[in-house]
Amino acid sequence: MPQQKNLVIVESPSKAKTIEKYLGRNYHVIASLGHVRDLPKSRMAIDFENDYEPQYISIRGKGPVIKDLKKEAKKAKNVYLAADPDREGEAIAWHVSHLLDLDPEGKNRVVFNEITKDAVKQAFKNPRSIDMKLVDAQQARRVLDRIVGYSISPILWAKVKKGLSAGRVQSVALRLVIDRENEIKKFVPEEYWTIESTFKKGKSKFTANFYGLDGKKLNLNDNDGVQEVLGRVDKKSKFNIDKVTKKERKRTPAAPFTTSSLQQEANKRLNFKTRKTMMIAQQLYEGINLGRKEGTVGLITYMRTDSKRISSIARAEASEFIHETYGEEYAAEKLRHDKNQEGAQDAHEAIRPSSILRTPESLKDILSRDQFRLYSLIWSRFAASQMTPAVYDTMSVDLSQSGVMFKASGSKLKFAGYQKVYQNSSDSGKDNILPDLKESDQVDLVSNDPAQHFTQPPARFTEASLVKTLEENGVGRPSTYAPTIDTIQRRYYVKLNGKSFEPTELGEIVDDLVQNYFPDIVDTDFTANLETELDNIEEGKEDWVKVVDRYYKPFAKELESAEEKIEKIQIKDEPAGIDCEICGAPMVIKMGRFGKFFACSRFPDCRNTKAIVKEIGVTCPQCKEGQVIERKSKKNRTFYGCSRYPDCDFVTWDKPVGRDCPKDGHYLVEKKVKGGRQVLCPNGDYEEEVQK
């Protein structure tokens, strides 16, 4: 009879493959392929009369997987559940345990923060029972989200249009985007002026900015004020150096990544969407095949965390690596304690490489381009966090003439420290060096450059800034940011214009309805308080049924009132100004799930529809007949093509300008560059000045 093996159940096949290699021949590792039980999609499935009992079912299509799990469990010596180390992972383990009739008190739950040989083997030496506090916290979230979504969504279907939804966290995210848009619309720009002047000492020139008059700071609000200042300046007379301040300033490295900060930096630096960041991070965590010598190895620690804590083992390894690679002066002398965000859970470490010895360069030929870029970001941020501060020599200078005061400042990098491997977004890339100036020196005025400015409205949210704001407001947790942002885009409540979110007309209609009839749902404090309650359940301070009850009862009253008071909202069709080419009836503009489109006014008798295209006023440079139109790729990236497609297959990522290159006759395009836009030839033979 063959020897019985220990069965280990994880979520994904790649994770199963990595762990089985570490555990050896006495273990068999299989994947549940995520959740095996959930609430049914077709109904609420919450028993309100019986303590909000969730009515779980086996997920449709998972029958063969469940059958295989039961078959393997029957013949196993022991069964271990090794799903991810968070609430959702605990819930998956609990559901699998239920299906396999495992002892709920049995020590069959195994957790590890990184998928490395030592971490996995150590975890299997210390199995524990399923933590029902974690399971209950996840159940409370799932039940509340189901109640909110399945209560409000049918109202939206009946009163607005089919296919809409309103969720607990997504409604807050949408409200934030719309509030920001309203701020922008109401914003009234204010005029202000600056004067940047060039001075000279000997052959050395430097710039300084106007500060004030007669010892007091002065803001310049109009050109009259500027001229008054300039009228007091004698260009032929020298300026006096009144004060010189020299200091040594240190910049400390940023903490290692949390889920939120990783999503923000990957969006800003790599242009990754939050969903893409988490997908690639999952691949790095679950394991990458490094070849015959090492096999499959998890390259980073668990990527859903809001903790900045680092294990003592990882710190020691990093210290030794930095000493050997960069030198003693680059290794942090004492332990830095990075403060966690208020309300953060500290169950896991920060996101870091499982071993700092696996440098990005050593993995460049193994990882895909995107894996390499994200791993490099994680590795360098962690390495920098264990290094010494960067040191700058700074110098500030006050200078004046006839009571007109200017200030100049400069800095020079003295010691790179952590910047040897990573630069924070606030780190300046260039030195700004002032000449050697002393108090009582005199310098010549070379020129004045007054400039008019206008205050700018607040910027629209990007994915990075929206994640940051959700985290600052305590809305959601690391696992919720990516699906929340993905949902409001898929529902077409917001759209991306470049990298910035704009609310759609549909999003504003839904938000207005939810805000008027379910104000708590879009209230950030209300949602943040609920997150705290869920944390309390996890810590055993609250009963999950009581928390759900506390939130459901006032919501039920709002729901009853809303069903009576909300009138049907008619999204009226707009005249398109063109006729249907099939039946000749007028076309109208309709609102669809993915935006506006042309449709025949005789629908359903005539089902002709057309996408709304944006012409840019340029004739197709290829066929000379069609118009170049702006289009969107599946990933929402703008490109340009011919209106006669598929008869003409002209396509380009860059916007044609309707002129030809004077050198080779190729069509010219417009590109975004630093400081503005530039017209150039794609062949690289010709370019025009940057237009600001």
C-alpha positions, 0 to 999 in steps of 0.5 A: 500500500502506498504511503499516505501523504499530507495534503496541502490546499492553497489558492493558486497552481503557481503557489502550489508548485512552489510550496510542493518543491519545498515540502518534499515527497511526503506532501502533495499540494493542490489548488482550490483556484480561489474561493470554493463557496460564496453567496449566490449571484441570483438572490440576496441570500442573507437570512435577516430573521436568523442573525444575518446568516449567510446562505453559502453555496458551492460556486458554479463551475467549481464542482470538479475542483471540489470533487478533486479536493474531497478525493485527495483529502480522503486518502491524505494522512493530514490536511493543511490549509495554506491560503493567503495570510489575511481575512480573505485567505482565512475565509477561503480556508474556513470554506474549504474546511467546511466542504471537507468536514475537517475538525474546525478546532483542528490545527490544520491552518498554516500561514507564512508571509513569504514563500521561501524554503525556510518560511514555509518549513517553519510555518508547517512546524507551527500549524494552528486552528482556523481563526474565526475572528478573521473569518467573522470580520470577512463575513461581516464585510461580505454580508454588509456589501451584499446587503448594500449592493443587492438593496440599492442596485435594483432601485437603480435598475428600476429608476435609472437603467439596467446594469447599474450598481452601488457598492459601499466603498465604490460609492465613496470613491465615486463621491470623491471624484465628483466632489473634486470635479465640483471644486474644479468647476467652482474654482475662480483663478486669482492673478499673481506675479513673480519676479525672478532676477539674475545677479552676478558676482564676478563671473558667477551668475545666480537667480533670486526671487523677489521677497518683499519691501522694507523688511516685510513680505509682499505678494504681487497681485498685479502688474502695477505692483510689479512696476512699483517694485521695479521702479525702486530698483536702480539697475546701475547700483549693486545689491547688498548681501544681507544674510547668508545661512549655510546648513547641512540638511539630511533627507531620510529614506521612505519606509518600505512599501505598503499595498497603498504606497506600492500602488501609488508609486507604481502608478506614478513611476511605471504607469501601472494601473492598481489592478496590474500592480496587484496582479504582477505583485501576486506573481512575484509573491507566489513564485518565479522559476529561477532555473535549475539551481534555485527552482521556483521561488517567491521573490517578495513578501505578501503584497496585501499589507498596511504595515511598515514593519520589517523582520529582524532577519531581513534587516540583518541580511540587508545590513550585511548586503549594504556593508559589502556592496556599498560600504559601511557608511551607507548602512543605517547605524540604528533601527528606524521605526516607521510609524504605521498609518492610524488603524493599520493592521500589523499582521504582516511585514511591509512589502519587501524582497524575500532576499535582498541578495536577489538583486534586480540585475541578477533576475533581469533575464528571467523576469518579464519586463513588467515583473522586472520593473515592479521587482526593481521598485520594491527591491530598491525601496526596501534597500534604501529604507535600510540605508543612511540619509542623504546629506545636502549642503544648503545655502540661503541668501537674502539680498536687497537694494533700496528696501527691495528684498530678494531671496536665493537658495541653493543645495548641493548633494554632499553624500548620496546615502540611500539615494545610491539606490532609490530617490523619493519623489521629493528628491531633487535630481540636480544640484542648485549651486550658489557662488561663494557669497558672504554677508556685506558682499555686493552683487550686480543685477543682470536682469529682471524677469517678471511673470504673470501667473494664475492660481490653479484649481485642485488636480483631478484624481489619478489612480495614485492620488485616489488610493492615497485619499481613500487610505487617508480617509480610512476607507477600504483596506489594502485588498479593496483599493484595486477592485474599487477603482476597477468597478467604478471604471467598468460601470462607466461612472468615471472615465480616464482622461489621460491619467486623470479621472473625470465623472461621467453623466451616468456617474453623476446621476447615480451619485446624486441618487445615492447621496440624496437617499442613502447619505451614510453610504457616501459619507467617508466618516461613516465608511471609515468607522465601519472599517474600524468596526471590522478591525474590532471584530478581527481583534475579538472586541466586537461580535460580527452580528451586532456590527451588521445589525447596527449598520443595517437597521438605519439603512433599512429605514432609508431603503424603505423611504427611497423605494417610495420617494424616488421617481423614475429618472429618464435619461433623455436621448439627444438629437444627433443631427444626422440621419440613419443610413439604413432607414433614413430616420433621425439618429439620436445620442443614447447613454449606454453602459460604456458611454454615449453612442448613436442609435436610430430613433426608430429602435427597436424597428431599426437597430442601427447603432454607431460609435461616436467618433471625434474628428481632429480636422486632419485628412488621412495622410495615407488614403487622402480621402477619409478623416483622421479620428480619435479612438480608444484602445481596449486599455483606454489609450488614445490612438488615431485612425482613418474614418474609412477603416477597414478600407484604409488601415492607417493608424498611429499613436501620435496625433497627426497635425495635417502638415508634412515634414519639409525634409522628407515629406512624412506626415508630422505628429504632435507629441507631449513632451516635458514643458508642453507639446512638440511637433516633429517628424516620426522619422527623426529628421525634423522637430519644431520648438516646444509649445508651452 
